[in-house]
Amino acid sequence: MAARRLLVLFGSQTGTAQDTAERIGREAKRRHLQCTVEALDSYDVANLISELLVVFVCATTGQGDPPDNMKLFWRFLFRKNLPSGALCRLDYAVLGLGDSSYPKFNFIAKKLHKRVLQLGGNPLLPVALGDDQHDLGPDAVIDPWLVALWDKILMLYPLPPGLEVISPDVRLPPKYTLHYVAEDSPQPNGILLQPTAPRAAPSELCPFAALVVSNQRLTAQSHFQDVRLIEFDVTGSGITYSAGDVVMVQPQNCPEDVQQFCQLLRLDPDRRFVLKPTEPGTALPALLPQPCSIRHLVTHYLDISCVPRRSFFQLLSCFSTSELEREKLQEFSSTQGQEELYSYCNRPRRSTLEVMWDFPHTTCAIPPEYLLDLIPRIRPRAFSIASSMLAHPDRIQILMAVVQYKTWLSKPRRGLCSTWLASLHPEQGDVRVPLWVKKGGLKFPSDPDTPIIMIGPGTGVAPFRAAIQERVAQGRRGNCLFFGCRQESKDFYCQAEWEELVAKGFLTLFTAFSRDQEEKVYVQHRILENRRLVWELLSSRNAHVYLAGNAKQMPAAVAEALQSVLQLEGGLSPSEAEEYLAALERSRRFQSETWS
């Protein structure tokens, strides 16, 4: 009989696909399957031809792009020289996670499913398309799909005689065991971050500890939104970047939350431990030192401020010593309880730490070795770089809105990374932030004569500030910026800088201050008002168009305005205007970077 072995490969940007892949891994173990769960780029893709059973779980990011941890796999899979029957032994299933408010909804999962089929793979089920926009989130699709998947897999690989599916009430062993070390054992050599020149370019596994040089509020004190221009010194890091690139920042939990967490779980923050994998072959968490203190684990690794996922409640219910708490946790982790879980957790954006407060008897019974199974790691945050190395050598600047909003919970919700960064000031001394740079989605033209039209409302202007600084330093004109905000007096970021460039002839600037008059005026209105210039730049001067900002209504409204320009000034029909814009996108003359 064939070995009962399942491989689960994931491509995850924010952690949802990884969480789902790990859930499939746990469910496989309950069915006595040997199971490995791995990021696609950690897996040796050359071995795929000898695999018999694989489940792919993948997210779609940005404008239909693969997540960072599956880009190498993606390039390999689409090599033209792969033979059409290469994967003929493979039974597979693809589970996609996406957001239907984006035009390329679940693009990666659909394309992956089709490509594996082309290479001879045998699909067990149609591709599943989980949707963040569904009232119950992606689980609305995942739950019934997994039921069908296990039926298929158990038909191919029946349970061995005498074995039954392990009940969800039975706790599986942790991924790692935790062993406290003696107080007098030697300390690890310094912290993970060293503010010295690294041997290789800084990366997620080896970030650079950049000095915070300045932290300036750009919005008026009376304005509801706090937006900062923060500057980091990256001297000696070996970091280089171009306009359109992104800086990744690794945030940390605040000391008050760390202290509360340790009190709730009755943990000594200064106690040190080492981790050992439960199963041979499991890698240790790359970002944790060995030995490590509880304080370091909670401050730098465990995401206690994130909204917990359903898997959190399922595992938490296994530790409960209180019948009342256990029943509620089991309800939250059941298929029937998803609406109630959404109302309790997702809608008010309740954090992991707050949930632990609500289940005190269960929380204090959590065995420490299960913390890494229970709580995901803190993910790095991406910021468009808002400066050019040509204008600011050895510096990186970001334009950052401090995330704070109200739900029906009494305490305001705060963004982990933006709140932490906003609290850091050079006056406090040697203040450092772990960071590294990666290529962004926007690529600006190399031809110095190509004009650029940039549409950047709000903090969407950040990559365009970098592009304008870069182009001005190279003596390039032909820079046209449409900027929008609420009020000229309150949130017109970098006003003096733009006005100086306009006076010197380097910039053509159009502003839309939506609340400075009775009728709201947005960037799309300014595009239409200046349609003759926009058409002339596009049709006669081969201009490139760039759009950045919030993904809600703005991108569609801007696309509509551009189509109107093509119809009114270019004389195109509606379908011709749509095709013209699509052709600009295909040739990378129209690029956008939006976020929700």
C-alpha positions, 0 to 999 in steps of 0.5 A: 500500500502506498505511504500515507504521506501528505505535503502541504505547501503554502504561499503566505503574505500576512499569515492567513495562508500559513495558518490555514496550511497548519490547520490542514496539517493538524487535521491530517495528523488526526487522520494518521497521515504523515504530514509536512507543512512548508513554505513553497520557497523552503521546499526543493521544487525539483522533488515535486515530480516524485510527490504523490499527494500535495495540497497547495494553499496560496494567497494573492497579493497586490495586483495579482502577485504571488506572496514573497515566500513562493516567488522562486517556486512560481518562476520555476513552475512557469519555466517553458522547458518543463515537460507536460507530463512532469507531474502525472503521478501527483494528486493535488488540490489548490486552496486560494485565499483572496479578497474579491474587492480586488480585480485579480481575485485569487489570481494566483490560486487559479493560475497555479491550479491550471498550471499543475493540471497542464503539467499532468497533475490530477486535481482531487477537487475544483480550486477553492476560492476563499474570500475575505469579503464574505461575512464569515471570511474565507472559512465560509469556503474552506470548511465545506471544501476541507470536508470534501478533501478528506473524503477524497483523501481517505478514499485514496488512502484509507485509515489503517485497520484498527485506527480511527480519526482522532477526535478534535477534543484530543490535544495534539503534541506541541510543535516544540518542547520548551526547556527552562535553563538554569539561572547561572547558565551563560547568556547568549551572545548579545541580541539578534540585532547588531547595528554594524555592517552585516555580511550580506544585504539585510533581510528578514532573517538578518535585519539592520538596526537603523537609527531613528534620526527624526520623527516629525508630525506632518498633520496639524495638531487639530487634525484627526489623523496623525501622519508622520515623516520618519527618517532612518539612518542606514549608514554601513548597512549596504542597503541600496534602493530606488524609487518604488521600493519598499522598506520592511519594518519588524515591530514589537509589542509595548512593555505594558502588554508584555507585562500583562501577558506574563501576569495572565499566564503567570510567567517570569519574563526573565526566565530563559529557555531553549526549544526542541522540536517534537518531530525530527526534521522540524526547524527551530524558529529562525528569529528566536535566539537560543536560549531565549528569555520569556520577555524576548519571546513575548516582546519580539515574536508573539503577536499578542495584539493581532485579532486571533483566528479560529484555530486559536480558539480551537487549541485554547479550548483544549487547555480549559479547566473551566467548563463554562469557558471551554463550552464557549471556546468550542462554540467559537471554533465550530462551524456553527459558531462562526457568526458569533465568533465574527461578532465577538472578535473580528467586527470589534477587532478584539486582540489576542491579549484581550481574548485572554483576559476574557478567558482567565481560567483557561489562559493561566492553564496554557502550557508554555510550550504551546505558545508558539502553536497558539499565537502567530509570530509578529509579521513585518510591515511594509512601507513605501519609501518616501525618499531618494538616496540621490537626495538623502544618501544613507537615509530612508524616509517613510510617510506613515499614518498612525493607525487608531480607530474606535469600535464598540470596545471602550479602548481605541484600536491601535496599529501595532507598528505605527503606534510603536514607530510614532512613540520613538524619538531621537531625543530618547537616545540610541533608538533603533528599528530592525528593517530591510528593503525589498523591491516594490511593485512600481517601476519608473521609466529609465528614459530621462525624456519620458514624462510621468503622471502620478496620482497619489492621494493621502499617504499614497504620495509616498513613492511619488515623493521618492520618484520626484526627488530621484528625477529632480536630482537627475535634472529630469522635468516632466513630473506631473502630480495629482495629490488629494487630501482633506484640507489644505491647512491640515493634511497637505503633506510636504507642501513647501517642498512641492511648491519649491519644485513647482517654482523651479519648473520641476513639477506640475502640481494639481491638488484636490482638498476634498473638505475645503468647499461644500462639494467634495473634490477628489483627484479624479475630478482634477484629472477630468478638469486637466484632461487636455494635458493628460491626453497630450502627455499620454498620446504625444509624449508616451507618458507613464501613469502611476497610482498609489493609495487606498484600495476602496473606491479611489482606484476605480474612480481614477480608472473611470476618470482616465477612461473619460479623458480618453473618450472626451479628448481622444475620441475613443468609444467606451470599449476602446477607452477600456482597451487602451487603458488595459493595453497601458497596464499590459505594457507597464505604462499604467502601474498601481499600488493600492492597499486596504 
